[in-house]
């Protein structure tokens, strides 16, 4: 048996963890045997303080599942000493020992094309073929085994017209698993009905997609060369772009479904309308949701002063939409809207490198902006991080913003999305935020492959 990092164990097997597992027991060591044919996790019972080694193996659908465990012992060493015999037992009869008896169908496979090469999404074809994205691809493989395709078309859309939206759903899946959730996939809608030891809620995912002409040609985004253009983009153009998918989802009335009633319902939106557009559009989302803009100036003592102003509409060319999504009829049924400008294929690549997946020749450098801990600063901090450094760390939840609805019929408790930044609108129009110590706003990840 060989030790492995916790982040690798999580990437391989966190999907089988049940709610409450981390309340009853603490995981303290992670190991593998026979090239990860068998995983071993040592747990410590929180009540009694004794130890056991649990063994996991891939079932017939290639999902790591519980297969065996030792008795509980007073020390970790005693528990580990009993594990090799169980590993050999599983290895020597692997075909029978791995079977759980409840596997149906073939293992889920995102990457074997099920359509003609000409129909493959360009981004899908790129990550599948380039060595620089091998960490992301290899990371997704254990994840995909657990992703239940409730509506029956996930793989086809992931490979073709819906790559971005399906990637966003995969990100949400990973972030929720990281936070201890499991899923009820009895119903195809909404996308996630999630349950953990801390409660349950539902998420419906949506995206801002590229605009096209009636002839199908892409419409380029507006220029962002001046401060005035950036302000118009964030206060007019992007709120209108956010309004389309959010109001469309609002019209579906998911809260009337039996599996959603009396639970918080959250909309999760990501901007994919142009390459790396989410870095610039992050500011626009709370403007549209709350119907406010926030201007700033420095007073006579050089202190930062934020002035909120209520707005009624957003206008771009011939289009006008009402501002304030949370004030729309029916929006009281939406507990919050979440987003994460960092949740792109680059995040999967970074998390893959952290967990030791893919080619060891891949080098990643992440550059971006993050929350400034100085309350008197109007500017974010900038950073450059070497993802391959032993000191680099990242979580799936990192970078998530949760905008809470002040009118919600079923408010979302912030502890249900730990590690995210949470935002609330005060009665005076100010936005109050509870932000983690490290909160990136947006970034780009530079890829190189060593010779």
Protein Blocks (a to p, Z undefined) as FASTA:
>chain_A
ZZddfklmmmmmmmmpcghklmmpccfbdcdeehhlaccdddddfklopacdddddddfk
opacdfbdcdddfbfklmmmmmmmmmmmmmmmmmmmmpnolagcjdddfklccbdfklpc
fklmmmmmpmklmmmmmmmmmmmmmmccfkopmmmmmmmmmmmmmmmmmmmmmmmmmnop
acdfkbfbdfbdcddfkbccddddddddddddfkopacdddddfbfklmmmmmmmmmmmm
mmmmmmmmmmnommlpmklgopacddddddfkbghklmmmmmmmmmmmnopacdddddfk
opacddddddfbdcehjbccdehjllpghjlmpmbdcddfklcfklmmmmmmmnopajfk
bccddddddddfblkbcbdcdddddfkbmkbccdfkgopacdddfkbfbdcdfklmghia
cddddfkopacddddfbdcfbdcddddddZZ
